[in-house]
Amino acid sequence: MKKVTLFGIICLGLIMVVGIAAQAKVTFKPNLYGYVKLDGAYDQNLTSHGNFVMWVNQRSNAQDDEQFNMTHRQSRFGVKINGEGYENAKVNAVVEADLYGGGTENKALILLRHAYFSIENQSFKMIAGQTSDIIAPLNPSTLNYSVLWGCGNIGYRRPQISLWYTIPAGQSSKVTVAGGVFRNMGDDLISLTLSTEGEAADGQDDGTDAGLPAAQGLFDFKYNWNEKGYFQVGASGLYGQLKAESDAGNDDEYDISGFSGHFALAFPQGHGFSGEVYSGTNLGGYNGAIGLAGTVDGVDSKGGWVSAWAKVSPQFTLGAGVGMDDPDDADVAANSRCKNQAYFGNIQYAVVPQASIGFELSQWETSYKGAEKAKNLRAQTSFTLNF
């Protein structure tokens, strides 16, 4: 029954675009975009990733472990391909990458971020390929590459087929409803019962073993009172059933699930604020639960973030925010991360059009179950040229 439902969703996406007609000649026009960015950051203590921070690592002694990192890895480049010649549709494709794919610092490897195409016909749109999750669609105004992942902001990117329907609600408002099937990605787990009986994990991703994709959905309402001012509010969720199989062929089913609410308010003068809250279980693969791996019994967590921005002049933009992620202490092991919070403030100055210099201060605190809390003051600079 589940597989029949999945087939029906895919067919619906194909039916949506049946009525598209093309002129005698269809062409595709590529448009390059991206930016070159250099980041430099001082950290009072060792953090999760060095070049960017998601949490603070435990200290090996009572002294601070100062770090300084400088990197070009967030430099981003992409191509957007626009289909021209269709009478009643928009056809686009996007391929985008940055340099966080591994390798050494001065020999970085490419990380593929997006690779998808979309077909839009009137109020409908279909997306096929790898791009951002539907759940939790907003991001805070931080210079840190990880945009408060592991600290209240969930979601990432994964292969998907998603359908979008936008409904006009008056001259200035619209309602967007979206849903889709996504690559079901998890860990390779085994229950405590099976492991104590001498069985081991089978070495396969539990999402693949489930035999079904995960699902996500979104509801969003947006009211525009002019070209620059708007109010936005919505909710989204995800669900995936995974299967932890052992090398003896036994298995345990478990779930990944989550719910998120979002809001944003932007004023015509160039300032505003936004935020999200979330709650769910086994969301480490979606950058929830401070990145902790899931368990068959489930790791429950909740969190959220709030961010504000203000364009105080044509050259200067200010930003500030706070984020928090809080796994259930009863679901995490001793010495594991059990709470994470961060506060940040930044300023960006446009030196010339498309080129800016930024500075950000952030304070991070990561609690460990039954152990000392780890703290870090981070000072980050960024130099960015957009093209």
N, C-alpha and C positions, 0 to 999 in steps of 0.2 A: 504493500500500500504506500509506503514512504517513497519508494522508487517511482511509482506511478505519479505521485504528487509532484516529485521533482521534474519528471518528464513534462508534466502539464505546465509547470512554470517556464521551462525553457521554450516550449511551443508558444506560450503567450508572448514571450519576447519576440519570437520570429513573426507571429501574426501582426504584432504592432507595426512592423515596418513593411508589410506587404504592399501597402498602397503607395509606396514611394516611386515616383517616376523620374526619369532622367532625360535630359536633352540629348541631342545627337552625339555630343562629345562631352565626356566627363574627364576632368583633369584634377590632379592633386598637387597642391602648392605647399611646399615645406617652409616653415618659419622657425628660425633658430631663436632660442632665448636662454637665459640663465644668469649666473653671476660668478665672479671670481671673488673669493673671500679669504682673508687671513685672520685667524684668531690667535690671540695670546692670552694666557690665563695663569694667574697665581692662585694656588690653593694652600690654605693653612695646613691641611691634612690630606692624606691619600684618598682619592675618590674612586667611584666605580669604574670610570673609563678614561680618566686623565684629560683628554682633549675636551670632553664634556662630562657633565655630572648628572647622575640619576639618584645616587645615594652616597653616603660617606662610609668608607671602610672602617672596620675596627682597628684601633691602634695596638701595636705590639708592645708598647711601653707607655709611660706617662708623658713623654715628650711629644711635641708636635712633629709631624712628618711633612715638611714643606715641599711643594712641588711647583714647577713652572713648565707649562706646555705651550708650544707654538705650532700651529698646523694650518694647512691649506685644504684639508680634506672636505670641508663643507662646500667648497666650490661646486657649483651645480651647472649642468648643461643639459639641454633638451631640444627636441624638435617637435613642433606641432604641425600636423599635416591636415590641411583643410581641403575637403572635396568640393569642387566647383562644377556646376552643370546639373545639379539636381533641382527639379522644379519646386518640390514641396518638402524638402528635408535638409538637415544639416548633418554632414558626415565628417567626422574628425578622428584623428589618431594622435596619440602622444607617446613618445619614448623619452624617458628622463633618467639621469644617473648622477651620482656624486662620487666621491672618492673614499668612502668609508667601507670599501670591500675587503680590507685586510692589507697585507704587505707591510713593508717597513715605512717609517714616516716619510722618507724622501723617495720612496718607490711604492706609492699607494696604488691599490687596485680598485677597479671600478665596482660600484654597488648599483645595481639596477633598481630604481625606485618605482617608476611607472612604465608600463608597456600595455596599452589598451586602445581600443577604438570605441567610438560612440556613434549611434544613429538616432537622430531626434526628428520626430514627426509631430508637428503641432504641439500638443501638451505632453506627449510621451517621449521617453528617452530610454535607450538600452545601452548599457556599458558592458563590454566583454574584454577581459584581460586583467592585469594586475594594476590596482590603484588603491586609494585610501579606503579604509573601512567606512561603512555607513554610520556605525555607532559613534557617538561623541564627536560631532563634525567640526568643532571649533578648536582653536589653539590660543594660548596666551601670548602676550607681546614681549617675549623674552629673547635675548640674544643667544642663550644657551641652545645648542643644536637639538637637544632632546625635549624641548618645550614642555618641561615638567612631567615627562614620562616617568613612571615609578613614583610620582609625587602628586597624584590626583588626576592626571590627564591620561585617559585610556584611548586605545585605538592604534592601528599601525597600517600596513599595506599588505594585501594578499590577493591571489587570483580569485576572480569572481565573475558572476553574471548577475547584474543588478538592473532592475526596472524602476523608472522614475515617472511619476505622474504629477504634473503641476496644474492646479486648479485656480484660475483667477477668482479673487474674492473682492469684487469692486475694482475701482480704477487704480487703487494704490496698494492693494494687498494680494497675497497669493498664499496658497496652501500647497505644500509639497509632501507627497507620500511616496516612499521608496521601500523596496524590499529586494532581497537577492539571496543567492546561494554562493557560498564561499569555500575555498579550500579549507578543509577541516584539519587544523594543525595542533598537535599536542606533544606531550612527552612520551616516553616509553616506560610506563609504570607497571607495577605488580602489587597486588594487595598484600597486606601483612600476613593474612592467612595462608596464601599460596607460597609466599617466600619462606615462612617457617616450616613448610612441608618440603622444602628443598627445591622448589621450582624457581626458575629465573625468568626475567622478562625476555620476550621473543626477539628483541632487537629492531622492532618496527614501530614507526610513529603510530600512537594510539588513535589519532584522527583518521589516518589511512585505514587502519584495521577496522574502524567502525563501518566502512562501506557506504557512508553517506556524507555529503557536505554539511557544513554548518549554515545557519540562517541568520540574517540580520534584517532589521526593519527600522524605519524612521518616519516620524511625523514632524513637520516643521511649518510654522506660521510666521510670515514676515510682512510687516506693514511699512511702506516707504512714504514718509510725508514730504520728501523732496529728493533730489538726486543724491544728496550726501547723508541725509538723516533717515534712520530706520529703527524699528523695534523688531526683535526676533525672539521666538521662544519655541521650544520643541522637546520631544522625547524620542529615545531610540533604545533598541535592545538587541540582544544576540542570544542564540542557543545552539549548542552542539553536543551531540552524544558521542562519547568516545569509548573505546573498548581496550582494556588492558589485558593482553593475551600473554600467556606463559609459554615457555619452550615445550611444555607438556600438552599444550592445546587447550588448557583451561582458561577462562576469562572472567573478568568483572567489568560491567558497564558503569560508566560514571559520566557526569555532565560538566560542561562549561556553559555558564549563563551569566548575563549581566543586563543591567538597566541603567540608562543615563538620561539626565535632563540637562538642557542647555538654554542659555539666554544671552542676548546682546542688545545693547542700546547705544546708538551712535548719534551724535548731535551734528548739525550742519557746520558748526564752528570748528570741527576737527578734533573733538574729544569724545570719549565714550568708555564703556566698560563691558565686560563679558565674563562668562563663567560656566562651569559645569559641575554636576555632582554625579556620582556613580555608586552602585552597589552590585556585588555579584560573587561568584565562586569560581576558583581556578582560572583567574584572569591574568596570570603571569605572562602568557603569550600575547596578551593585548596591552602590555605595559601597565597592568594593574598589580595590586598586591606587592608593590615594591619589587616586581620582577621575580617573585618566588615561584618555583615550579609547583604545579598542581599536585594533588594527591587523589587517590581513589575515593577517600572519604570527603575530600573537598577542602579548599582553603578559602574561607569567606573573607571578603575585604570590602571596604568602603572608602570614599575619598572625594576630593573635588578641588577646584581652583577658582580664583577670581583675579581678573587682570583689568587694569585701566590704562588708557593712553590719552595723550594730548599733543596736538600739533600747535605749539605755542608761537611759532613763526614759520615762514617758508623754509627756513634752514633747520630749525630745532624741533625734535619730537621726543617727548618723555613717555616712559612706561614704568609700570610697577605692578606687583602682584604677589599672591601667596598661594601655595599649594600644600595639600596634605593627603597622605595615603596611610590607611590603618588596617592591616590584616588582623583577624581575630587571633588573639594570643593563644587560645586553646587549640588552634589549628597549625601552629608553627612549632618547630623543634627548638630546643635550648640553643642559645647563642645565635639564633636566626633573626633577621630583620623583622621587627614587629610594629614599627611606626616610623614615618618619614615626613618631614615638613621642611618647607623652604620659603624664604621671603626674598624678593628681588626688586631692584629699581635700576632703571637705565636711562641713558640719554643718547640720542643719535643726531649727528650734525651733517648736513648735506654740503660737502665741500664744493662740488659742482653738480649739475644735474646727473643723476644716475650713480654718483659716487658719494659714499658716506663713511664717517668714522663714528664708532659707537663705544660706549663704556658702560659696564654693568657691575654692580655690587650685589652679591647674594649671600645669605646666611642659611646654611643647611644643618639639620639635626636629624640623625638616624638613631633610633633606639633598637637595642638588641635584647632579646628575651633573656632575663637573668644576668645581663652583663651591663657594662658601662655604656652610656650614650656617647655616640661619636658626633663631633661638631666640626664644621668647616666654614671659614670665611673665604669667599671666592671673588677675585677681582679680574674681570675679563674685558679685553678690548677687541674690537673687530674693525676691519677695513674692507669695504665691499664696493665692487663695481658691477652694476647691473647692465645687462645688454639684451 
